[in-house]
Amino acid sequence: MFDLEPKKPLYRGIAALAGLVLLGLGLGPILSHGDLFYKNWFGEWVFAPFAIIFGLVIVWGALFKPEILGKSTQTKR
């Protein structure tokens, strides 16, 4: 649907910002209350270390491997 080039700086910056948001959502409950879980917008419990790891992977991908942020290169047969 969208034909975005993941190597452009704007898209990499947006992905890094999204990763930092996830990182903050995971670190917030741990640092403020010592809780390993927090409730998301839907009222479901989220394991905070998972959010931290996922955020770090997104930031790492945006900084060093932007091609993993784009669509797959597999061809349909």
C-alpha positions as CSV (number, residue, x, y, z in Angstrom):
1,M,0.0,0.0,0.0
2,F,2.7,2.5,1.0
3,D,5.9,2.5,-0.9
4,L,8.3,3.9,1.8
5,E,12.0,3.8,1.4
6,P,13.3,2.9,4.9
7,K,16.8,4.3,4.3
8,K,15.5,7.9,4.2
9,P,16.4,9.9,7.3
10,L,12.8,11.0,8.0
11,Y,11.5,7.5,8.2
12,R,14.5,6.3,10.3
13,G,13.9,9.2,12.7
14,I,10.2,8.3,13.1
15,A,11.1,4.7,13.7
16,A,13.7,5.7,16.3
17,L,11.2,8.0,18.0
18,A,8.6,5.1,18.1
19,G,11.3,2.8,19.6
20,L,12.1,5.4,22.3
21,V,8.4,5.7,23.1
22,L,8.3,1.9,23.6
23,L,11.5,2.1,25.7
24,G,10.0,4.8,27.9
25,L,6.7,2.9,28.3
26,G,8.7,-0.1,29.5
27,L,11.1,1.8,31.8
28,G,8.5,4.0,33.3
29,P,6.8,1.4,35.6
30,I,10.0,-0.3,36.5
31,L,11.8,2.9,37.6
32,S,8.8,4.6,39.2
33,H,7.1,1.8,41.0
34,G,9.3,-1.3,40.6
35,D,6.5,-3.1,38.7
36,L,7.3,-5.5,35.9
37,F,3.8,-5.0,34.3
38,Y,1.8,-2.0,33.2
39,K,-1.6,-1.6,31.7
40,N,-1.8,-0.4,28.1
41,W,-4.5,1.7,26.5
42,F,-6.9,-1.2,26.2
43,G,-6.6,-2.2,29.9
44,E,-4.5,-5.3,29.2
45,W,-1.3,-6.1,31.1
46,V,2.0,-5.7,29.3
47,F,5.3,-7.2,30.4
48,A,7.6,-4.1,30.7
49,P,10.9,-5.9,29.8
50,F,9.3,-7.0,26.6
51,A,8.4,-3.4,25.7
52,I,12.0,-2.4,26.6
53,I,13.6,-5.1,24.3
54,F,11.1,-4.4,21.5
55,G,11.9,-0.6,21.7
56,L,15.7,-1.3,21.7
57,V,15.3,-3.5,18.6
58,I,13.4,-0.8,16.8
59,V,15.9,1.9,17.7
60,W,18.8,-0.4,16.7
61,G,17.1,-1.1,13.4
62,A,16.5,2.5,12.7
63,L,20.1,3.5,13.4
64,F,22.1,0.5,12.0
65,K,19.9,-1.7,9.8
66,P,17.1,0.4,8.2
67,E,16.3,-2.3,5.6
68,I,14.6,-4.4,8.3
69,L,12.1,-1.6,8.8
70,G,10.9,-1.8,5.2
71,K,8.8,-4.4,3.4
72,S,10.1,-7.8,2.5
73,T,11.8,-8.4,-0.8
74,Q,10.2,-11.8,-1.4
75,T,8.5,-12.2,-4.8
76,K,5.1,-13.8,-5.2
77,R,4.8,-16.7,-7.6
